Amino acid sequence: MNHLFQNYLTKRLQEPLPGRKAQMKMMPEPVDSNVGVPEKSIDSSGHPSGVLVPIYPDGNNNLNVILTLRTDSIRHAGQISFPGGRSEESESIIETALRETHEEIGIETDEINVMGSLTPFYLYRTNNRITPIVGFLKHKPIMQRNPNEVKEIITVKLDTLISDKQIEKERWDLSENSFYVPYWSFHRVPLWGATAMMMSEFLEIYKEYLKNSDDR
């Protein structure tokens, strides 16, 4: 299945993407309807940043995604995220995603087959314009976490994430307001926020692939 999915991704990521509609499925909702989330352009606003969506097949041919649990001493402390960060001067988004992935979890760049990118996401609280880069690996890579940035390396099957049973919603107090927050509960730490919204778009593409495979 992994070769078929790679071929599908190569073509699909060149077509119009699920975009904001798919991302918004995991968007926290203000309890107070008068509280709005600032609307910013995803085309040019914010500091360029790149994250990698690393996908690999396991021994049973299940497709898995690699995530990180951030340490308590860095930005977005204690949250689950894709490996990645801000771009350095004259660095492309792909170069950023690959460099940060190597720095954070030790995956060698030449092991990653870059398939394309998802819809850029503007994170207004940190003024970052994040572009998710989809990377495919032939098998589970040897990984070494950077203890300064990564508390835990997490792998999860895509088939686990597409199950609605793994999605919960709770009322959380964030900053000065309360929100109804959707999140995945496969780990002791919830997967929510920007990473969940980017993951939601990728999963829409994976669901399309599964549906097309069933229709054949």
Steps between C-alpha positions, in 0.01 A plus 500: 500500500785741574611525135143564389456771761829663401389510139164641604663769716736607222204585279255612769727761656525674163122543486273736700529402866226451763641817659342716766173303507685185608718689747197660667364161605752506787477874572422594864166686525456792741233430762400865467384550142610865521864393539659476158827358374701758307478440127838523329613422148653156454661620177769732630456583870742392769853371524562206260507169687501137391397174663534146370214251488715181505318188376638146498364143459557249778558126469126439458480766226308737726574866432627694801573865573781624724434774756694658784410596854675827571704554815379742764769757426417602141218673313170307511645307794353160578295479179499239225625638170658415169878545491580843360560866573576845359691541179848643507610773260499394132372153596211339313203357688598146399855559623359629830278197553779254420760683710272531802400133472864395505578733791200391706474125438810405302346380173748535216383723217582246229254254657207734435319511168330841487155456343370856509336742740166559667320831546705760692362577845529840666555477877411848615622465859860451387473676162617188314387394154544123520523284188460125561733297276399137444795260508493125435750251644547141378484361855509614861818706527763490769421799718687683773314773685663828590439516878505880493196512271329161499370321806362201309477373142149377426385280212135433424320312223302712254213253533484584870470871428220470245278334760253745655530299822839661560363856478364664812388853582531681832459850636839651577602836641763640263656842557212727605218304335337157503487273195348171398813316387494191274799272541632151433532289814735220385773625737501620861563846354222618266577587138324831440540848360708586193653154464158336522366738236785420261461128573130528422576616146746217442247246626241632255740408220562158657124441524466593131767243418325227699166580336653493152670170581168349615325621186743317272 
